[in-house]
Amino acid sequence: MKNPCGTAPARIYESSETGRVPVYFGSGVNPANSPAQFFVAWGQGVLEEGFLPTFNQDTPEAGFLWFVDEEEAEECYREIKLRWPT
C-alpha cells in the first residue's frame, strides 16, 4: 500500500492498552517540514494500516503527538497511559 497523503509509516517501539484505550510510542518520519520523528498515539484506529497522520491532535478519545526529543516522547507516553484507569 502506498503512503496516504498526510501520513507517515509508523514504527512501534512500545504499545499498551489502558482502560481499553491502545497507547503507542514509536518513530517515523514526519515529512511536514519538521524534524520531529518520535510520536505518541492513543485511541481506537489511530494507526490506519500502520500509518499515522503527520500533524498533532490531542483529544481525550484519540490523538497523536510528534516530538523531536525521544525522552520527551517517552515521558508523554507514560503520562498518556495514566489518563485512563486500568
Beta strands, then each sheet from edge to edge (+ up, - down):
strand 1: 7-9
strand 2: 11-18
strand 3: 21-27
strand 4: 38-42
strand 5: 51-53
strand 6: 57-58
strand 7: 63-67
sheet 1: 1+ 5-
sheet 2: 2+ 3- 4+ 7- 6+
end
